[in-house]
């Protein structure tokens, strides 16, 4: 590979990294600045831009805990601070 081609690929990579860093910062800011202590499952899916399958895997592995108000079968909620900690750890990424 020639130097010009490597420089182009490096520029593309740096642009993508910069975009990911901005997205991560924006997401963290959104989560931190919200007054809500809990997110319901739909809000979690939207904020993290992940699938239900990913939420299920995170729950099953013990990395994310769901809370229910009325026991099994009721709507799931997730503590905002735990979601933020998951983002900080790098396990969940937008």
C-alpha positions in Angstrom: 0.0 0.0 0.0 1.2 3.4 -0.8 1.5 6.3 1.8 -1.3 8.3 0.2 -3.7 5.3 0.5 -2.8 4.8 4.1 -3.3 8.5 4.9 -6.7 8.4 3.3 -7.7 5.4 5.4 -6.3 6.9 8.5 -8.3 10.1 7.9 -11.5 8.1 7.5 -10.8 6.2 10.6 -10.1 9.3 12.6 -13.4 10.9 11.4 -15.3 7.8 12.5 -13.7 7.8 15.9 -14.5 11.4 16.3 -18.1 10.9 15.4 -18.4 8.0 17.9 -16.8 10.1 20.7 -19.3 12.9 20.0 -22.2 10.4 20.0 -21.0 8.9 23.3 -20.7 12.3 24.9 -24.1 13.4 23.7 -25.7 10.2 25.0 -24.0 10.5 28.4 -25.1 14.1 28.6 -28.7 13.1 27.8 -28.7 10.5 30.5 -27.0 12.6 33.1 -29.2 15.6 32.5 -32.5 13.8 32.8 -34.4 14.1 36.1 -35.9 10.6 35.7 -34.4 8.0 38.0 -35.7 5.1 35.9 -36.1 4.3 32.2 -38.7 2.0 31.0 -37.7 -0.6 28.4 -38.8 1.5 25.4 -36.8 4.5 26.6 -33.8 2.3 27.2 -34.0 0.9 23.6 -34.2 4.4 22.2 -31.5 6.0 24.3 -29.0 3.2 23.8 -30.2 2.4 20.3 -30.1 -1.3 21.1 -32.4 -4.2 20.4 -34.6 -6.1 22.9 -32.4 -9.1 22.3 -29.4 -7.0 23.6 -31.3 -5.9 26.6 -32.3 -9.5 27.3 -28.6 -10.7 27.0 -27.5 -7.9 29.3 -30.1 -8.9 31.9 -29.4 -12.6 31.5 -25.7 -12.0 32.1 -26.3 -9.9 35.2 -24.9 -6.8 33.6 -28.2 -4.9 33.7 -30.9 -5.3 36.3 -34.6 -4.9 35.5 -37.0 -3.7 38.1 -40.8 -4.4 38.1 -43.4 -2.7 40.1 -45.9 -5.5 40.3 -43.8 -8.6 39.9 -43.3 -10.9 37.0 -45.0 -9.9 33.8 -45.3 -6.2 34.5 -43.5 -3.5 32.8 -39.7 -3.4 33.2 -37.8 -0.4 34.4 -34.0 0.2 34.6 -32.1 2.6 36.9 -30.7 5.4 35.0 -27.5 5.4 37.1 -27.0 1.7 36.3 -27.5 2.3 32.6 -24.9 5.2 32.8 -22.5 2.9 34.6 -22.9 0.3 31.9 -22.1 2.9 29.3 -19.0 4.0 31.2 -17.8 0.4 31.4 -18.0 0.1 27.6 -20.3 -2.9 27.8 -23.2 -1.0 26.1 -22.4 1.4 23.3 -24.6 3.4 21.2 
